């Protein structure tokens, strides 16, 4: 199976100000992350908030320059100076669909914008492609004339997915794409993502702190803690036979209907490892 995405010792440092007269302190958000994702695979990336998941996704998308390491797509290192070419290969689906959509533009214009920027097709071709991709993600034609504020959260996320797919990329970076939605709508969006994966032959990096969602979607799972990948394996290996203490603690923290079971303290675990 061909390799779609490879991260090689990816690291990102940030300089943190400590006050007017003090030197800046260096904070490492991502520390030597290496991952390989096969074409057509779903890799779930899990970890608690603040562990570096979103920083990692921004480096993959070319929105942040790595301090060290590199990103390879289909065996070739990404060139951040060629943004247009990169956008055709890999696209994001963000957590909050409303904040990523222009509230002053109609839905049809939001979905069409990538085609305009890349100068793909005539106006009539673009209109046809917009209608086609909107239908594939479950958006009725009548919604194309509306504005984002007139749509529900689930409908807005469908718009974001349609916009991401209009250029026919092979890889999607899904950064908490359902966490801002109601539970019933989450299921619809997850099923849609799986359907689109089969139809378009997509590869997903699915970033989430929702372990149930990751278990449902993923072929393989990587566990991230304090900027590092502490464990990775197949879905069955991670969820049924976790090896790393952090993974075990993370899985044990899943809410259970049994009131007699106490939850482990993830924060205490993190501090004990840091010490």
GITA-V971513 format. One record per residue. RES is the residue in three letters. SS is DSSP state (H for helix, E for strand, L for the rest). Layout:
res=RES ss=SS
res=RES ss=SS
//
This chain:
res=UNK ss=L
res=UNK ss=L
res=UNK ss=E
res=UNK ss=E
res=UNK ss=E
res=UNK ss=E
res=UNK ss=E
res=UNK ss=E
res=UNK ss=E
res=UNK ss=E
res=UNK ss=E
res=UNK ss=E
res=UNK ss=E
res=UNK ss=E
res=UNK ss=E
res=UNK ss=E
res=UNK ss=L
res=UNK ss=L
res=UNK ss=L
res=UNK ss=L
res=UNK ss=L
res=UNK ss=L
res=UNK ss=L
res=UNK ss=L
res=UNK ss=E
res=UNK ss=E
res=UNK ss=E
res=UNK ss=E
res=UNK ss=E
res=UNK ss=E
res=UNK ss=E
res=UNK ss=E
res=UNK ss=E
res=UNK ss=E
res=UNK ss=E
res=UNK ss=E
res=UNK ss=E
res=UNK ss=E
res=UNK ss=L
res=UNK ss=L
res=UNK ss=L
res=UNK ss=E
res=UNK ss=E
res=UNK ss=E
res=UNK ss=E
res=UNK ss=E
res=UNK ss=L
res=UNK ss=L
res=UNK ss=L
res=UNK ss=L
res=UNK ss=L
res=UNK ss=L
res=UNK ss=H
res=UNK ss=H
res=UNK ss=H
res=UNK ss=H
res=UNK ss=H
res=UNK ss=H
res=UNK ss=H
res=UNK ss=H
res=UNK ss=L
res=UNK ss=L
res=UNK ss=L
res=UNK ss=L
res=UNK ss=L
res=UNK ss=L
res=UNK ss=L
res=UNK ss=E
res=UNK ss=E
res=UNK ss=E
res=UNK ss=E
res=UNK ss=E
res=UNK ss=E
res=UNK ss=L
res=UNK ss=L
res=UNK ss=E
res=UNK ss=E
res=UNK ss=L
res=UNK ss=L
res=UNK ss=L
res=UNK ss=L
res=UNK ss=L
res=UNK ss=H
res=UNK ss=H
res=UNK ss=H
res=UNK ss=H
res=UNK ss=H
res=UNK ss=H
res=UNK ss=H
res=UNK ss=E
res=UNK ss=E
res=UNK ss=E
res=UNK ss=E
res=UNK ss=L
res=UNK ss=L
res=UNK ss=L
res=UNK ss=L
res=UNK ss=L
res=UNK ss=L
res=UNK ss=L
res=UNK ss=L
res=UNK ss=L
res=UNK ss=L
res=UNK ss=L
res=UNK ss=L
res=UNK ss=E
res=UNK ss=H
res=UNK ss=H
res=UNK ss=H
res=UNK ss=H
res=UNK ss=H
res=UNK ss=H
res=UNK ss=H
res=UNK ss=H
res=UNK ss=H
res=UNK ss=H
res=UNK ss=H
res=UNK ss=L
res=UNK ss=L
res=UNK ss=L
res=UNK ss=L
res=UNK ss=L
res=UNK ss=H
res=UNK ss=H
res=UNK ss=H
res=UNK ss=H
res=UNK ss=H
res=UNK ss=H
res=UNK ss=H
res=UNK ss=H
res=UNK ss=H
res=UNK ss=H
res=UNK ss=H
res=UNK ss=H
res=UNK ss=H
res=UNK ss=H
res=UNK ss=L
res=UNK ss=L
res=UNK ss=L
res=UNK ss=L
res=UNK ss=H
res=UNK ss=H
res=UNK ss=H
res=UNK ss=H
res=UNK ss=H
res=UNK ss=L
res=UNK ss=E
res=UNK ss=H
res=UNK ss=H
res=UNK ss=H
res=UNK ss=L
res=UNK ss=L
res=UNK ss=H
res=UNK ss=H
res=UNK ss=H
res=UNK ss=H
res=UNK ss=H
res=UNK ss=H
res=UNK ss=H
res=UNK ss=H
res=UNK ss=H
res=UNK ss=H
res=UNK ss=H
res=UNK ss=H
res=UNK ss=H
res=UNK ss=L
res=UNK ss=L
res=UNK ss=L
res=UNK ss=L
res=UNK ss=L
res=UNK ss=E
res=UNK ss=E
res=UNK ss=E
res=UNK ss=E
res=UNK ss=E
res=UNK ss=L
res=UNK ss=L
res=UNK ss=L
res=UNK ss=L
res=UNK ss=L
res=UNK ss=L
res=UNK ss=L
res=UNK ss=H
res=UNK ss=H
res=UNK ss=H
res=UNK ss=H
res=UNK ss=H
res=UNK ss=H
res=UNK ss=H
res=UNK ss=H
res=UNK ss=H
res=UNK ss=H
res=UNK ss=H
res=UNK ss=H
res=UNK ss=H
res=UNK ss=H
res=UNK ss=H
res=UNK ss=H
res=UNK ss=H
res=UNK ss=H
res=UNK ss=L
res=UNK ss=L
res=UNK ss=E
res=UNK ss=E
res=UNK ss=E
res=UNK ss=E
res=UNK ss=E
res=UNK ss=E
res=UNK ss=L
res=UNK ss=L
res=UNK ss=H
res=UNK ss=H
res=UNK ss=H
res=UNK ss=H
res=UNK ss=H
res=UNK ss=H
res=UNK ss=H
res=UNK ss=L
res=UNK ss=L
res=UNK ss=E
res=UNK ss=E
res=UNK ss=E
res=UNK ss=E
res=UNK ss=E
res=UNK ss=E
res=UNK ss=L
res=UNK ss=L
res=UNK ss=E
res=UNK ss=E
res=UNK ss=E
res=UNK ss=E
res=UNK ss=E
res=UNK ss=E
res=UNK ss=E
res=UNK ss=H
res=UNK ss=H
res=UNK ss=H
res=UNK ss=H
res=UNK ss=H
res=UNK ss=H
res=UNK ss=L
res=UNK ss=L
res=UNK ss=L
res=UNK ss=L
res=UNK ss=H
res=UNK ss=H
res=UNK ss=H
res=UNK ss=H
res=UNK ss=H
res=UNK ss=H
res=UNK ss=H
res=UNK ss=H
res=UNK ss=L
res=UNK ss=L
res=UNK ss=L
res=UNK ss=L
res=UNK ss=L
res=UNK ss=L
res=UNK ss=L
res=UNK ss=L
res=UNK ss=L
res=UNK ss=L
res=UNK ss=L
res=UNK ss=L
res=UNK ss=L
res=UNK ss=H
res=UNK ss=H
res=UNK ss=H
res=UNK ss=H
res=UNK ss=H
res=UNK ss=H
res=UNK ss=H
res=UNK ss=H
res=UNK ss=H
res=UNK ss=L
//
